[in-house]
Amino acid sequence: APDRTPQAQLPACTPPTMRVSLRRFVHFRPRATSLLRASVPLRNISRSSWAKGSRFLSTESNFDTHDDFKPQAKNEFDMSDIHQLIKKDVNENPLMIYMKGTPNQPQCGFSKTVVDIMRHIGYDFRARNVLSNDLLREGIKSYSDWPTVPQIYVDGEFVGGCDIMIEMFKNGELEEMLEGSSAKKVAELDASDPQ
């Protein structure tokens, strides 16, 4: 195809290799806008939106939208709902940790330390990320009356946070407590459920 771009549009200091690519770019630009103009029928665009430079098509209709398709407000939880969720979690899971982040990707050093301790002693646990919901983050603190996260529950009872876990791990109390609980070791679960 012959080059239809005049040389005056390109700066004089443009290297020869860029002149070719710039010419191609400039050459194809008018074609793209002409295709766009052809694909958008002007009768669907109101004159006021065209004058304002609106990029949206204006189609006027007189029918009402059904209620099912109207925007709905999100269901908000209150603190009693969060406390019910926490109560259900700690009662159904023998070893429950409320932490910042997930066990595979903790988002604070204290949460990572607690996960590392539990993995080191080999117990199966469940965790909930308090950063996923601000109400959950505040709710867990009011539920246990403990100001920090992570929080560890064994058989429905609040045990403590990271500092208490470290101390109990060092003096052996943590393993004694978990042996007397209904929490299971990962090795026991793997042996009872071979896949």
Secondary structure as UniProt FT lines:
FT   HELIX           7..9
FT   TURN            12..13
FT   HELIX           16..39
FT   HELIX           42..44
FT   HELIX           47..52
FT   HELIX           67..69
FT   HELIX           79..92
FT   STRAND          95..99
FT   STRAND          101..102
FT   TURN            103..104
FT   STRAND          105..106
FT   HELIX           109..121
FT   STRAND          126..129
FT   HELIX           130..132
FT   HELIX           134..144
FT   STRAND          151..154
FT   TURN            155..156
FT   STRAND          157..160
FT   HELIX           162..171
FT   HELIX           173..179
FT   HELIX           186..192
//
